[in-house]
Amino acid sequence: MNYHIDVINFLSSYVRINTAHPTPDYNAALGFLECHANTDQLMHQRVALGNGKHALIISYPWQG
């Protein structure tokens, strides 16, 4: 049960970040995702897209 509450809280927090045009706050969205990637000990890297914006690559360590 706690897992579902955690997921709902995570999504609720994320959708509060303005990513809509004309004034999106992409840095806040990336910071939010980076914070959670750190908390979950996931590998992540910001990648410059060349237009002044960045993408965040998050990797889950697969052990197959």
N, C-alpha and C positions, 0 to 999 in steps of 0.2 A: 504494500500500500504506500509506503513512504516513497518508493521509486516513482510512482505516478505523480505524487505531489511535487517531487523534485523536478520532474520533467515539465510539469505545468508551470511551476515557478520560473524555471529557466526560460521557457518560451514566452511567458508573460513579460519577463524582464527584457528580453530581446526585442519584442514587438513595440516596446515603449521607445526604443531608439528610432529617431527619425531617419529613415533611409529613402524617403519619398522626395521626388523632384518638386520644386526647383531648388530646394536647399537641404540636400541630404547630409547627414553627419556620418560619413563613412568611417572616419577615424574612431568615433565612439563605438561603432559596430565592430570594427576590427579589434579595438581594445577589449571589448566585452568578450569576444570569442577567444582572444589570446589569454585573458585571465582564466577562462574556464579550461582552456587547453593546458595551461600551467597546473591548475588544480588537479586535473585528471592525468597529469604527467604524460601528455601526448606531445609528440614532436610537432613543431610548427615553425613556419618561416614566412615573413612578409616578403612579397615579391613586388618590385616596382614595375608598373605596367608601361611606363614611358610617357604617360599623359598627366603626370603629377598624382596619379592615384595608385593604390596598392591593392593587391589581393593577398589573402591569407591561405596558405596551404597547411592543412592539418593532416598528420599521418597517424594512423592507428597501427601499432606494432603487431603485425600478424605472426602468429606462431602456429604453423600448420603441420 
